[in-house]
Amino acid sequence: MALKDQDLNKENFKDRVVRFLKEVKIEAKKITWAPKKQVFMGTLMVVIFSLFIGAYLGILDIIYNFIISILVR
């Protein structure tokens, strides 16, 4: 009896997974994707901003290292 219940639960689980994946596919078709140009420009802005922040932090690091090396002498 317990084995039959486990088999039913496995089938139910498989059915639920299949149903879930079908629903995901249906919902994914409803997504309105941004145009390529907009995605490219957004990505470009993130890269430029990241480079700017990285350079800024790098310059601050150099300045603080210089100040600390003077104070430690």
Buried (B, 14 or more C-beta within 10 A) or exposed (E): EEEEEEEEEEEEEEEEEEEEEEEEEEEEEEEEEEEEEEEEEEEEEEEEEEEEEEEEEEEEEEEEEEEEEEEEE
